[in-house]
Amino acid sequence: MRQSEFRFYAELNDFLAKSRRQVDFAYPFRGTPSLKDAIEALGVPHTEVEVILVNGVSVAFDHRLHAGDRVSVYPVFEALDVTPLVRLRPQPLRQPRFLLDVHLGRLAHRLRLFGFDAAYRNDWSDAQLAEIGPRERRIVLTRDRGLLMRRAITHGYYVRATRPDLQLLEVLRRFDLGGSLRPLTRCLDCNGELCTVTPEHIDPASVPPDVEARQLPLVRCSDCRRVYWEGSHVLRLRSVIAEVERQLQVARQEDLA
Ligand SMILES: [Zn+2]
């Protein structure tokens, strides 16, 4: 067996066995595995990693590990402080677009509520997710490490929280989206964009008579044609939105403190 030395930084430690967190540790291996394989063998999905240094030099995932190498592995956030180094992915995705696995339907719904493009279906297989993510340039959100270890997936994020409200806050903070909220601009059912419509342009059967009589503002999904109006449902959503905005504010103040 050969041996090299690894150190993982910041939240990458979440994936390691307890004895390996926040310390340098020896990693025994055979042959010359790629760094991607070695890092994933230690439990860390490659999508969580932004910069790898081997003996102080920035390298790519396909770099081969040799005996005696000292390897430092940094996550996305830590990498903000090391901009002169080579990043593992050429450019970040501009507007974040998400793809959620079958277990994160409630998070998908919440992301849509805030206007984010969140593709989700409850019958997509892992193989389909691995194909759709890169093709549509989407960030895969999942609580399944195995999915993130698929080679095809270049942009992904392992969601730590288990409660949907906390998952939403986690994703908004992780991708720094607090300033990009566009509540009630996207269809909660199908992820389509909502457009304002005037009553004469919609099927009278799609809104109740009292909504029509009160001439409430209407929006319609450009994909599934569902019509939304300012009723009790939307008022309830507005209170959810206000609460999330308040929590983001609190989190920002904690970050500054
Ligand atoms: Zn729709």
Boltz pocket constraint, residues with backbone or C-beta under 6 A from the ligand:
constraints:
  - pocket:
      binder: B
      contacts: [[A, 187], [A, 188], [A, 189], [A, 190], [A, 191], [A, 192], [A, 221], [A, 222], [A, 223], [A, 224], [A, 225], [A, 226]]
      max_distance: 6.0
